[in-house]
Amino acid sequence: MTPGRQGKPDRSRRPAPRKQGPRKPPAQDPARRVALDVLRAVSERDAYANLMLPEELRRRRITGRDAALATELTYGTLRAQGLLDEIITACLDRPLSEVDKVVLDALRLGAYQLLRTRIPPHAAVASTVDLVREETGSHVAGFANAVLRNVSEKDEADWMRQLTPDAETDPIGNLAMRTSHPRWVARSFAEALGDKGAELEAALLADDTRPAVHLLAKPGEITADELAAITGGDPAPYSPYGVHLPTGGGDLAEAEPIKEKLAVVQDEGSQLVTIAATNVPVDGGSGGDTRWLDLCAGPGGKATLLGSLAATAGVTVDAVEKAPHRAKLVERATEGLPVTVHVADGRDPGLDGGYDRVLVDAPCSGLGALRRRPEARWRRQPSDVADLTRLQGELLASAFGLVRAGGLVAYVVCSPHLAETEGVFGNAARRAGAEVIDAREYFPGVPLLGDGPYVQLWPHRHGTDAMFVALAIAR
Ligand SMILES: C[S@@+](CC[C@H](N)C(=O)[O-])C[C@H]1O[C@@H](n2cnc3c(N)ncnc32)[C@H](O)[C@@H]1O
């Protein structure tokens, strides 16, 4: 390949049009083939890698080492995308946006192998070039070969030194690059943590870890100790209903307690915020504490715990969900529990007010669950937050309208972004004249909860998703 301007690969021609029709996966490299197909689906059709990859592995009967390699390459490449794109850009003589999408996905896959795996460089380059050749033809394969050879001239540490902003003058930019996060996400974490150093780094690095599987032992059905004994897991450190499963603990769908609906998969953070919402004492009210409302219930995780607790306490729960298919999931999840599902907009659900407790588990950016969705950090945009905070505010205003005086509004989001957390809730509670209470009291035994009155959980501190909860008593 003749180097182009500035000694960089020449890519003056657009790739030839790709052949139509399904391609046959090359039998000799199923792991990289499926990885590239998933990367393409993510970038071209907004697919979710954590849903698509397991399905494709099953469909193509890829197992064992090939499945492990495909998983590592797909998730690793998606998480590191920002960093890989900077490095690839440094090896091009034109903007990244001018590179054909499938070629770019293949280059990311190749660069990831070169920089973050022990795959020998010649194998990383040759296998990527083969994929590009199959997709586009020989002339573009030469281009891919040249770019990847440039990438391979330095290791990750050298590339970091060249591309990363100075830690002294731009600590957030430095950590955003080193942990491969968009700068705005790193900044939002820094603001929530009040830290731009070691703790911010730990929080960002936690997004690259695989979360342990947590189970909820449904109250009234099975205890956490029993569930732990049956599944080989450990009782959770904080939730009295939680069990942590060992990593690689077999096929969950086959576990008896799950088949029998005695237990469900649920992050311990979700359990803790729901338990907190049911433990705050609510005074007054003619009926005591008998009517609860879950205003954003789909797919029904927290409604299941609320319903199980309600069943043992003589309480009824109304569960509102706007999306009909998600409302069906709530119905299925809460079957047999005292939960009535309503397909309605939580901003005006058409229900009689006077609830003793209202949970608003609002739609949010999901920045608190980035470790579950490898591509999410790059897909979310700062503008999403503005739209979401408007909706969150409207849902909270509705909640304060539906709760009785002396009743509780619990606001939950799976995000640490201050606009979605303290910002929205502070305004809504002030407008409603509600009394914000210190939520930390309702997280007994949970360490590192900060100064209150809100609670922000974190993967790197608590091993949970970064759930936020705020509690207020209506006046
Ligand atoms: C964060 S999820 C709730 C998760 C749920 N509480 C659980 O634990 O499984 C937010 C839900 O709110 C729903 N939603 C979005 N806008 C809504 C609205 N205006 N009214 C009611 N539900 C809405 C979404 O469809 C989504 O299912």
The ligand as a Tripos MOL2 file, in Angstrom:
@<TRIPOS>MOLECULE
LIG
   27    29     1     0     0
SMALL
NO_CHARGES

@<TRIPOS>ATOM
      1 C1        -36.7220    3.4720   34.7600 C.3       1 LIG1
      2 S1        -38.0140    2.6490   34.0080 S.3       1 LIG1
      3 C2        -38.8670    1.9920   35.3960 C.3       1 LIG1
      4 C3        -38.2830    0.7100   35.9000 C.3       1 LIG1
      5 C4        -39.2350   -0.0590   36.8030 C.3       1 LIG1
      6 N1        -39.6980    0.7470   37.9030 N.3       1 LIG1
      7 C5        -38.6160   -1.3330   37.3140 C.2       1 LIG1
      8 O1        -38.0970   -1.3240   38.4490 O.co2     1 LIG1
      9 O2        -38.6480   -2.3350   36.5950 O.co2     1 LIG1
     10 C6        -39.0860    3.9360   33.5280 C.3       1 LIG1
     11 C7        -40.3920    3.4640   32.9110 C.3       1 LIG1
     12 O3        -41.2350    4.5980   32.7610 O.3       1 LIG1
     13 C8        -41.9960    4.4360   31.5820 C.3       1 LIG1
     14 N2        -42.4950    5.7700   31.1930 N.ar      1 LIG1
     15 C9        -41.9500    6.6870   30.3710 C.ar      1 LIG1
     16 N3        -42.7120    7.7690   30.3320 N.ar      1 LIG1
     17 C10       -43.7660    7.5600   31.1320 C.ar      1 LIG1
     18 C11       -44.8990    8.3140   31.4910 C.ar      1 LIG1
     19 N4        -45.0990    9.5330   31.0010 N.pl3     1 LIG1
     20 N5        -45.7900    7.7540   32.3430 N.ar      1 LIG1
     21 C12       -45.6030    6.5150   32.8390 C.ar      1 LIG1
     22 N6        -44.5460    5.7420   32.5250 N.ar      1 LIG1
     23 C13       -43.6330    6.2650   31.6820 C.ar      1 LIG1
     24 C14       -41.0290    3.8080   30.6180 C.3       1 LIG1
     25 O4        -41.7280    3.1440   29.5800 O.3       1 LIG1
     26 C15       -40.2670    2.8530   31.5330 C.3       1 LIG1
     27 O5        -40.8870    1.5940   31.5240 O.3       1 LIG1
@<TRIPOS>BOND
     1     1     2 1
     2     2     3 1
     3     2    10 1
     4     3     4 1
     5     4     5 1
     6     5     6 1
     7     5     7 1
     8     7     8 2
     9     7     9 1
    10    10    11 1
    11    11    12 1
    12    11    26 1
    13    12    13 1
    14    13    14 1
    15    13    24 1
    16    14    15 ar
    17    14    23 ar
    18    15    16 ar
    19    16    17 ar
    20    17    18 ar
    21    17    23 ar
    22    18    19 1
    23    18    20 ar
    24    20    21 ar
    25    21    22 ar
    26    22    23 ar
    27    24    25 1
    28    24    26 1
    29    26    27 1
@<TRIPOS>SUBSTRUCTURE
     1 LIG1         1 GROUP 0 **** ****
